[in-house]
Amino acid sequence: MTMMTEIQPSALALTPLTYGGPALRWRTEAMRSHDTPRLIHITKGQGRIIVAGLTNGYGPNNLIFIPPHTMYGIEVGPTVFGQILSLPNTGDWPDTPFHLRLLDVVPQKDLSNLIEAIESELKPTGDSRAAHCHLGLLSIFVERQLQARDPQTIDKRRNSAAAKLVARYTQMIARDFHSDRSVTDYAAALGVTPTHLTRCCKQTCDRSALDLLNDRIHFEACTLLRDTATPIQDVAKALGFQSPAYFTRSFQCKSGLTPSEFRRSRGGSNRS
């Protein structure tokens, strides 16, 4: 089962990133964002990840950083294995995403040892203080790797006008997805037309502006239906839908199940 569970803002946690089957693709691929940073360590397999509206391929020994309130979604196939480190907001990490591809054996081993040490100290037999000490060493390791990387390997696409616009758009979605704002509303706030916004989204991640917005809403809906007993009409209202019926149609179009069916299939509450 793929694990990508939201945690408390101050918590340090390590969870596996593995394939969960077609029915659980939403747990990894749907756009989401968190109040705290995430560090994704890929140890096996390859795929694609969208971060702040920009798609990149990933492979083994890749380290991907997701700042707070940054939308992302990652493809996880049957051969992929990795870990997601949920970080506290300590100020020790960059304000922007990064994607490190560790090609040399020594840093690969150093990274694995640091993460294994954190994992060990997060167990019931460990000490959370030691885990945070190892986390400090990990932040220093990352800082050194960023300083040492070849400038030619830095993805310059994020500096393009299209990528900057889409990054701003996804940041706005992360903040306001629960409102009833439309793509037209977001485009107006960004000072562009909906057509231009969608063109840029297609250019950076091969998704439309509406797809990105709906995907973020869908992830939140799935999470609420799976993890809470909130009545479905209240879920609809919380996500900006004008009526429970419209929410049901939208959710079923995206998932193939009604909200009630989805909740039952995930072992959640049957309240509706």
N, C-alpha and C positions, 0 to 999 in steps of 0.2 A: 504493500500500500504506500502510495506517495504521501509524504508528510510535509506539509507546509503550514504549520499551525501558528496563528497569531499568539503573541506572548505579551506579558506585561512590559511597559516601556523601560523599566530598569533592569530587566532580566537578561542574563547571558545564557544562551541555550544552543545546543547543537542537534540538528535533526538530519536524518538521511534524505537524500534526493534520489528516488528510484522510480521506475516505471510502474504505474498503477493500472494499466489497461485502458481501453478506449473510454469506458464509462467515467473514469476519473481524470481525464485529460484536463478538465477545468481547474483542478487543483494546482497545476503547474503552468498551463499555457494561457489561461485567462489573465488579462491585465489586472494587476493588483498593486497596492502600495502600502507602506507601513510607517508608523510614527518613529521607528528606530531603524538604524542601518542593517543591511544584510551583506554577508560575505559568502559567495558561492564558490566552493572548491570542487571542480570536476576531476575525478580520478580515472574514469573509464567512459568510453563512448564519445559520441559527437552529436551535434545538433545545432539549433539556432536559438538565439535569445534576443528579445527586444527589450532595450533599456532606454527609457525616455524617448520612445518613438523611433529608435534606430536599431536595425537588425544587424547582428554579427553572428558568425559561426563560432562554435566553441569545440574544444577537444580535450583530451586528457592533459592534466597538469595546467589547467587554466584556472585563474583566480579572478572572479568578477565581483566588483563592489557596487552595491546599490545604496545610495544615500537615502536618508529619510524622505518620505513624501515623493518618491520617484517611482513612476509606474514601470512595471516590467512583467514579462511573461516568458517562460522558457519551455522549449520543446524537450520532452524527456522520452526517449525511445526505449525499447526492451534491453538494449545493451548499455544504457547509460547508468552510471552510478556516481554519486557525489554527496556532498554535505553542505548544509546551509547553517552558517553561524549567525545567530541573531545577536546583535551587539547593543550594549547600552549606549546612551547618548553621552559619551564622555568628552567629546571634542577632539579625540585623538585621530580621527579619520577625515579624509578629504571631503569637500563639499560637492564634488562632482564625481560621476561614475568613472571607473577605470576597468580595464580588461587586460590582465597580465597573462602572457603565454610563456610559461617557464620551460625553456628548452634545455637547460643544463641539469645534469643529475644532482649536483650538490644543492642548489636551491630547491629542487623538487623534494629531496629528502628532508631538508631543513623545514620546509613548510609542513610536510606530513608529520614530522616529529612534534612540531608546535601544536598542531591541531589534535594529535593523539594525546598530548599532555593535557590540553584543555578538556578533552573528552573524559579522560581518566579522573580529573579532579571534579568534574560535574556529576560523577556517580555518587550514590549515597555514601560510599566509603571514602570519598574524596573531601576536599576542602575548597569551598567557593573562593576563598581568599587566594589560594594558589592558582585557581583557574584564572582569576583576574590578573595575576602576575604574569602568567603565560600569555594572556591576551595582550598585555603591554609589550611583551617581547615580539608577539606577532605583528603588532602595529609598527614596531621598529623595523622588522624584517620587510614588511610591505613598503615602508617609506624608502628603505635602501634599494629595493628592487625598482621602484618608480624612478628614483634618481639615476640608477645605473642603466636603465633601458635605452636602447638605441632610438634616437629621435625619429629615425626612418620607420620604426615599427609603430609609432603612434598614429592612431586612426584620425586622419585630418577631416573626415567627412562630418564629424560633429561640429566643425567650425563653419560649415556651409550655412547659407541663409535658410535653406529649407529645414535642415536639422535643428537649427536654433528656434525656428518658428514652431516646429512640431514638439520640441522639448518644452517650450512655454505652454503649448496647448495641453500636453499630457500633465504638466504641473497643475494647470487649472482644473483639469478633470479630477486629479487626485484630491484636490481641495473641495470641489463642488459637485462631484458625481451624484450625490444624493439629492441635489436640487432637480428642478424640472427644466434646466437650461438645455436648449437644443444646440446643434452644431452651428446654426445661424447665430445664436447668441454668443457662443464662444468666438466665432470668427469676427463678429462685430467688436468684441472686447479686444481682440488682437489686431484690429485695424485692417483686416483682409476680407475677401469674399469667401463664402463657403466652398466655392469651386477651387479657389487657389489653395485653401487649407487642405482640402482633400487631395489635390494634386501633389502637394508637398508630402503628405502622409504616405501616399502611394510610392513616392520616390524614395523615402527613407526606410519604410518597413513593409511596403506592399499591402498596406491595409488602408481602408478609407477612414476619414475622420469619424464617421458614424460608427464604424466597426470598433474603433478604439474606445469610444464612449460607451457603447453598448456592452463591450467586453468587461469594462471595469464595473459597470452596474451589475452584470451577470455574476461576476465573481462574488460581489458582496451579497447578492441574493442567495447564492448557493451556500455561502458561509453562514448566513443567518438561518437559513432553513436547516442546515446540518447541525449547527452548534447551539441553537437556541429554540425555545418553545414559543417564540413570538408569534402571535396569530398572523396568518398570511395577509390579511387586510392591513395590519400594522406594518408588515414588511414592505408592502406596496407603498404605503404612505411615506415611510421613512426613506424610500428610494426615489421619491418624487413622482410616482405614478398617479394619474388623476383618478384611477379607479382600480379595485382589485381585479376586475374582469380584464382590463387592459394589461395589467401586470401578468396575469395568467397566460394570456395569448402571447405576449412577448417572451415570457420564460419558456413556454412550450415550444415556440418557434426555435429558440436557441438550443434547448436541451433535449427536445423530443418527449419530455415529461411535463405534466402539470406540476405546480409547486407542491401540491399534496402528495403526488406520486413520488416526486424527488425526495421529499422529507421521509416518506415511509421507506423508500429504497435505501436510505442512508441510516436507518434505525433511529430517526429523530422523532420528535413529537408529532402526533396526529392532529394537533389543534389547528383549526383553520378559521 
